[in-house]
Amino acid sequence: MKSKLYLLLILIIYGCSSQEKVINNITCPGQVTLQYDIVKKSDKGKPIAKKGLNAFTVYFINEFNDSIQGYVNDKLYYDKYLKTSSNSDNLNESFGYNYSKDKKAPILKLISKTKKTCFDIEIDKKYKLVYVFITNEGKWTVRFSNIYYMR
């Protein structure tokens, strides 16, 4: 319970410092909510991703009980039954992608085979961390950040 409250507090704090918009997916049906964390002076001392990094890491946040596939530019990089709880204090489930040789912005696509839903978006290269949430109803939220929440 303590961990769940901790995660909720983090989401509220960072949610207040993030911008949000809803966009249509590229090929998946429906929409996805995008959030953008802004690094502020008050974030000094927090672990921040290196700006010059030509890569991003996708972290799965909160509760997942899904068979998840993760693609970048139509190539499979993650295929796993993902069972996480909100009691977790760290981010154990993730995958990364190095786009240093890509000419165009990479396209991230995640599929929940369990909930029969997906999203696909262009990665914003200004951000190195991509936190992904999914509701029980299959609605996706993607938060672009340069702030490590937990390590």
N, C-alpha and C positions, 0 to 999 in steps of 0.2 A: 504494500500500500504506500509506503514511504517513497519508493522508487516511482510509482505512478504519479504521486503528487509532485515529485521532483521534475519529471518529464513535462507535466502540465505547466508547471511554473516556467520552465525553459521555453515552452511554446508560447506562453503568454508574453513573456519578456521579449523574446525575439519576434513574436507576431506583431508587437506594438512598434517595432523598429523596421518592419518590412513593408514593402509595397506589394500590392496584390492586383492581379488581373486574370480574367478568364478568357481563354482563347479556344478556337476550334483546333482539333487534332489535324495532323497532316493527312493521314489515311484512315485512322481509327474513327469509328462513329463517336459523336458527342464532343464534349469539351473537357478541358483540364484547367484547374486553377494553378496559376503560377504565382509564386511569392519570391521576392528579392530582398535579401538581408542587406542592409546598409551598415558598413563598418563605421562606427562613431568613435569619438575621442574616448568615450567611456569604455570602449572595448579594449583599450590599451592593457596589455598584460594577458589577454586571452590568446589562446593559440589561433593564429591566422595562417591561412594557406599562402604559399609564395606566389606572388603575382606573375613571375616569369615561367611558371609551370605550364607546359603545353599538354595538360591532361586534366581529367576530372574523375572524381570518384562518386559513385552512386551508393548512398546509404539507405537502408530500409528502416524506417522509424515506426515506433509504436507496435501495435499488435498485427501480426500477419499470420494467417492460417490458410495459406494459398500455395498452389503450384505456380511459380513465377518464372517467366522467361524474360531475359534482358538482351536486347539487340542494340548494336550501334552500327549505323549504316548498313542495315540488313544482315549483319553477321552476328551470330549467337555468341554471347559472352557470359551469360548466366542462365542456368536451367536447374532449378532446385525446388523441392517442396520446402517452403519457408514457414517455420513455426516459431514465432517470437512472441514474447509477452511484454506487456508494458512494465513489468517488474525488472527488466534488464537495465543495468546501469551503464552499459557501454554499447558501442555499435559494432557488433560482431559480423553482421551480414552486409556485404558490400561487394562491388566490383568496380574496376577502373578501366579507363581507356586513354591512351596516349594519341593525341591528334596532331602531333608535330609534323607529320608528313601529309596531312590532309589539306587539300586545296580549298574545300568548302567547310562550313560549320558542320560538325557531326549531328546526325539525327539519332536521338535516343528513343527507343520503343520498348515499353514494358507491357507484358501480357499477363493477366491473371487468368490462368486456365480454369481455376476453381470458380471464380465469379463471372467468367466469360466477358471480360472487359479489357480494354487496353488504352494506352495513350501513346502518341508519338509526337515529339517536339524537336525543334532545332535547339542545340545546346548554346547557351550564351557563354562565350569563351572568357568573359570577364570574371566568371565564377568557376571555382575549382571543385566545389562540393555541391552535390545534388542530393537533397534529402527528400525521400519519397514516402508518402502516406497514402493509404487507401481506406475508405470507410467500408462498413459492412454492406452498404448499398452499392459498392463498386465505383464510387467517385474518387478520382485521383487528385492529389495535391502535390505539386513539385516545388520545393523551395531551393532556389539558387542562393548559395552562401559562400563566403570565404572564412567563416568562423567555425571552428571545430566545436561542436556542442559537448561531446563527451569523448574521452579517449582512453 
